[in-house]
Every structure is written in C-alpha cells, then in structure tokens.
Amino acid sequence: MARTDVVVLGAGIVGVSTALHLTKRGLSVALVDRSGPGEGTSYGNAGVIEGNTLLPYPFPKLGALMRVAFGRAPDASYHLSALPKLAPWLMAYRANSTMERRILFANRMRPLFAASLPEHEALMLESGATHLLHREGWLKLYRSETDFAATEPERALAKEFGLPHSTFDQAGALALEPSLSPVFTNGVLWTKAANVSNPLALTRAYLARFTTLGGIVLTGDARSLHRSGDRWRVDTNEGPVDAREAVVALGPWAQDLLDPLGVKLPLAVKRGYHRHFKPRGNAGLVRPVVDVKYGYIVAPQQQGLRLTTGAEFAARDAPPTPVQLERVMPAARGLFPLGEPVEAQPWMGCRPTFPDSMPVIGRAPGHGDLWLNYGHTHWGLTLGPATGRLLSEMMTGATPFCDPAPFGAERFSR
Ligand SMILES: Cc1cc2nc3c(=O)[nH]c(=O)nc-3n(C[C@H](O)[C@H](O)[C@H](O)COP(=O)(O)OP(=O)(O)OC[C@H]3O[C@@H](n4cnc5c(N)ncnc54)[C@H](O)[C@@H]3O)c2cc1C
C-alpha cells in the first residue's frame, strides 16, 4: 500500500499541473487516473494558451438563440432531450451574461490569465517541453466590416486592461497567413496568446517531470475514494493508496465523485469536436486562426491542421453528434487549405463549465482535507499550471500569488 501526503484524482492538464506543483513544494503525491494521463479533454483542445482572454462567452442573444434552436447556428448546437435537465444551469449561465457580470469575471480572472503563459513557460523549461510552445499570437478573422466594427467596445476594454492586439485589413492578415483565401475583411492578432503544437505531449512532459521529482502515477477509479481512519483511501490497480489530503481534478467527471459526498456544484459540459486535416500541398498555418462568424478554430498541430468546434449543449455521455463540424466544413474549406481528413471519425471532448465560467479552486465545502480544482471550461490548457500553482500554495500555507476567494465553491451557496 502507498502512503502519500496527497492523492490527486484526474491526470488531465489540471491534475498533472497540480500534482507537479505540490511535488515541487516538498509533498509526496500520488496521481490517479482510470485511463492514460492527458487523454481526456486535455488531449483534443485547440492548443491555445489564451492569456489574452478578457470576457466569458455570453448566453446567445434572441436572434442567435433562434438560430441555435432551429439547428442553423454553426457556433452552438444542442440536444433537445438534454434541455429539461440543463434548464436551471442555462438560466444561471444567462444570469451571468450581463455586461456587469462579464466585467466582474474579467477582473476576477485577470490574475490567472495573466499568469497563464509565464507559468507554462516555467514548467516547460524544467520539463524539456519548450519546443512545443509557439509565440505567434492568435488571429481572429471577420468576414464583414460590420462584424469587425462590432468588436470595437471589446477591443477598447482590452486596451484598458493592457491587453495588446493589432488590427489588420485583409491584405495585412494575408501577409501574416499567406495560405488563407481572401474571403474575410479584417483580422485581429492577439499578440500575447501562444499555442502548443501537441497538448497531449505537453501533459506527458509535465507528468514525466512529476515522476522524476518522485511523484507516483497509478491507475484506478477515483470514485473508490473513501475515508480510512483520518485519511483518504483510493483503490488502484497497483493496490490502495492512503493520503492525508485529496484533490479532485476530474474535469467534466468531477461531480461523479463529489455528488455522493454531498458536494453538489452546478457543473455542466459544453461539448466540442475536432478533426485533423492534411494541409493542401505546401500550405500551412503559422498560428491558430478563428473564423469568428462560424465559431470554429483551425490550429496547426503536429498531427495536421486541427479544426475545433464551438459548444454543443448535451448530456456528457450522450453519443457524439458532430453536426457542427459538418455545418462549418464548407466555410472552413473556403478559407483554409484543408486537404484530406487524417482520422475516420471526429474526436469529442467536454468542456467542464460552471454557470459563471470560472473554475472552482479551494476546499470542498464540509470536507476540510478535500480540495477542488476543476471547471476550467474553454481555458483548461491555458489555466492548468496557474491554477495548479494557486491550489498548491493554498494547500501548503504559502501566500497565494492571487486572491483565491472568488474561486471558492461557496459562491454557489450564497
Ligand atoms: C474542442 C475543444 C477545444 C478546446 N480548446 C482549448 C484551447 O485552445 N485552450 C484552452 O486553454 N482550453 C481549450 N479547451 C478546454 C480544455 O481542453 C479543458 O478545459 C481542459 O482540458 C480540462 O482539463 P482537465 O484536466 O480539467 O480535464 P481532463 O483533461 O478531462 O482530465 C480529467 C481526467 O479525469 C479522468 N477521470 C475521469 N473520471 C475518472 C474516474 N472515475 N477515475 C479516475 N480518473 C477519471 C479522465 O480520464 C481524465 O484524464 C478546449 C476544449 C474542447 C473540447
């Protein structure tokens, strides 16, 4: 039987980063996942480290909602059968979509987003993973002057927050990305965003660093977590592991463990899909590019050009329905040099999302030695190292690098 200070449950980018930070602070740590580390949601994202993020994605306005409802919106989709169960969550999400609430998000999340790239850089350096990082920013494309002009308030706000970006006309954007077709009018380059060319390889590099520092990786079902005397115990294929404290970093699966423990928090998922395409001829992309009108991203990855979709509101475990991918393909083929698909089927992942779009970081209410780090929604790759550092500082009594109070689970019971 293994005995450690901490057991971290879930080995996605969030769990691995947390485990690594705890190990660096001198604790003995076991990391448990039921499958391969980094192979969950953290495998298939667009690879963008979006430190420039300011505002959360709002609930769709009426016109857009109608398009979603009639299955015509390319950037969002839903399963009718999931709506009754999802309705309270959707209403809470809507309540968080006022400009006042979105600005509150911007202020509360800014320290985490500001730390996101430096924290990755530090871990990449010690993990030998800097070759995966590309600092070319990310480019958002607009298909009409009107759509571009509508972003003016957000860009003004970004200036107030000191977030650098450059605007381009079509020729300027084509100079940045010569393989694009001229079917757009304007581009905005967010210069401080970066991207990772293989998110799975990155998580594995952080994992290797964790084991080099003495961390243990075990295979098992986190739902076996139970009390054993004054400690937590988890059953794994390698035998039970006992720990003084436990961290839940199970992303979209966190409530499977927490609900039975009485920690009922309002987590839902925004599902998303990706598919890789071979580039046509010698074409390629320098950086991730967003086609704003259609709500998808194409990112250069080691496996090919990875096209990722917007949000699908559906039950986490319902069979995949990649209709959004099909809807955006004509637009994507008209803009990007996409050749043959690399895989037979698209990949599907679930963004773990709270109604206020912020993660929960801190103690589980009612369980002093159970800690939470999940709900990173669209930004788990971005925020894994920063939130891992924050939680490890809280758990070791160090001064947290930013105020953790806004991220406490208690915010849902007020
Ligand atoms: C299409 C798409 C594009 C995205 N693009 C970006 C992007 O460009 N930038 C960005 O920052 N974010 C992006 N995201 C979001 C990001 O991928 C997620 O926020 C992030 O991966 C969540 O990480 P996690 O570690 O919390 O969860 P996960 O990576 O899902 O890890 C959870 C782990 O828990 C394990 N687990 C589950 N249940 C159990 C159990 N019972 N027992 C043991 N183990 C269990 C799973 O096997 C998994 O390894 C995107 C997401 C999607 C879907």
The ligand as a Tripos MOL2 file, in Angstrom:
@<TRIPOS>MOLECULE
LIG
   53    58     1     0     0
SMALL
NO_CHARGES

@<TRIPOS>ATOM
      1 C1        -12.9430   21.3080  -28.7630 C.3       1 LIG1
      2 C2        -12.2200   21.9120  -27.5770 C.ar      1 LIG1
      3 C3        -11.2720   22.9190  -27.7850 C.ar      1 LIG1
      4 C4        -10.6040   23.4900  -26.6910 C.ar      1 LIG1
      5 N1         -9.6260   24.4260  -26.9200 N.ar      1 LIG1
      6 C5         -8.9350   24.9500  -25.8670 C.ar      1 LIG1
      7 C6         -7.8410   25.8250  -26.0810 C.ar      1 LIG1
      8 O1         -7.4500   26.1300  -27.2120 O.2       1 LIG1
      9 N2         -7.2150   26.3490  -24.9940 N.ar      1 LIG1
     10 C7         -7.5710   26.0280  -23.7100 C.ar      1 LIG1
     11 O2         -6.9870   26.5520  -22.7680 O.2       1 LIG1
     12 N3         -8.5750   25.1360  -23.4840 N.ar      1 LIG1
     13 C8         -9.2530   24.5950  -24.5160 C.ar      1 LIG1
     14 N4        -10.2660   23.6900  -24.2940 N.ar      1 LIG1
     15 C9        -10.6340   23.3590  -22.9100 C.3       1 LIG1
     16 C10        -9.6480   22.4030  -22.2570 C.3       1 LIG1
     17 O3         -9.3300   21.3350  -23.1250 O.3       1 LIG1
     18 C11       -10.2430   21.8490  -20.9460 C.3       1 LIG1
     19 O4        -10.6720   22.9280  -20.1300 O.3       1 LIG1
     20 C12        -9.1870   21.0660  -20.1810 C.3       1 LIG1
     21 O5         -8.6490   20.0290  -20.9620 O.3       1 LIG1
     22 C13        -9.7600   20.4690  -18.8940 C.3       1 LIG1
     23 O6         -8.6990   19.7850  -18.2810 O.3       1 LIG1
     24 P1         -8.9550   18.8840  -17.0260 P.3       1 LIG1
     25 O7         -7.6250   18.3700  -16.5810 O.co2     1 LIG1
     26 O8         -9.7950   19.6100  -16.0430 O.co2     1 LIG1
     27 O9         -9.8890   17.6900  -17.5840 O.3       1 LIG1
     28 P2         -9.4830   16.3640  -18.4020 P.3       1 LIG1
     29 O10        -8.3700   16.6110  -19.3440 O.co2     1 LIG1
     30 O11       -10.7380   15.8060  -18.9580 O.co2     1 LIG1
     31 O12        -8.9340   15.4080  -17.2760 O.3       1 LIG1
     32 C14        -9.7910   14.7210  -16.3850 C.3       1 LIG1
     33 C15        -9.2010   13.3330  -16.1680 C.3       1 LIG1
     34 O13       -10.0070   12.6370  -15.2170 O.3       1 LIG1
     35 C16       -10.0040   11.2760  -15.5750 C.3       1 LIG1
     36 N5        -11.1610   10.6210  -14.9530 N.ar      1 LIG1
     37 C17       -12.4680   10.8570  -15.1920 C.ar      1 LIG1
     38 N6        -13.2360   10.0710  -14.3970 N.ar      1 LIG1
     39 C18       -12.3850    9.3220  -13.6600 C.ar      1 LIG1
     40 C19       -12.5620    8.3450  -12.6570 C.ar      1 LIG1
     41 N7        -13.7790    7.9620  -12.2420 N.pl3     1 LIG1
     42 N8        -11.4710    7.7820  -12.0950 N.ar      1 LIG1
     43 C20       -10.2190    8.1520  -12.4880 C.ar      1 LIG1
     44 N9         -9.9980    9.0720  -13.4380 N.ar      1 LIG1
     45 C21       -11.0690    9.6620  -14.0150 C.ar      1 LIG1
     46 C22       -10.0670   11.2700  -17.0810 C.3       1 LIG1
     47 O14        -9.5960   10.0410  -17.6080 O.3       1 LIG1
     48 C23        -9.1830   12.4760  -17.4250 C.3       1 LIG1
     49 O15        -7.8360   12.0800  -17.7110 O.3       1 LIG1
     50 C24       -10.9280   23.0780  -25.3630 C.ar      1 LIG1
     51 C25       -11.8650   22.0710  -25.1650 C.ar      1 LIG1
     52 C26       -12.5050   21.4750  -26.2520 C.ar      1 LIG1
     53 C27       -13.4950   20.3630  -26.0060 C.3       1 LIG1
@<TRIPOS>BOND
     1     1     2 1
     2     2     3 ar
     3     2    52 ar
     4     3     4 ar
     5     4     5 ar
     6     4    50 ar
     7     5     6 ar
     8     6     7 ar
     9     6    13 1
    10     7     8 2
    11     7     9 ar
    12     9    10 ar
    13    10    11 2
    14    10    12 ar
    15    12    13 ar
    16    13    14 ar
    17    14    15 1
    18    14    50 ar
    19    15    16 1
    20    16    17 1
    21    16    18 1
    22    18    19 1
    23    18    20 1
    24    20    21 1
    25    20    22 1
    26    22    23 1
    27    23    24 1
    28    24    25 2
    29    24    26 1
    30    24    27 1
    31    27    28 1
    32    28    29 2
    33    28    30 1
    34    28    31 1
    35    31    32 1
    36    32    33 1
    37    33    34 1
    38    33    48 1
    39    34    35 1
    40    35    36 1
    41    35    46 1
    42    36    37 ar
    43    36    45 ar
    44    37    38 ar
    45    38    39 ar
    46    39    40 ar
    47    39    45 ar
    48    40    41 1
    49    40    42 ar
    50    42    43 ar
    51    43    44 ar
    52    44    45 ar
    53    46    47 1
    54    46    48 1
    55    48    49 1
    56    50    51 ar
    57    51    52 ar
    58    52    53 1
@<TRIPOS>SUBSTRUCTURE
     1 LIG1         1 GROUP 0 **** ****
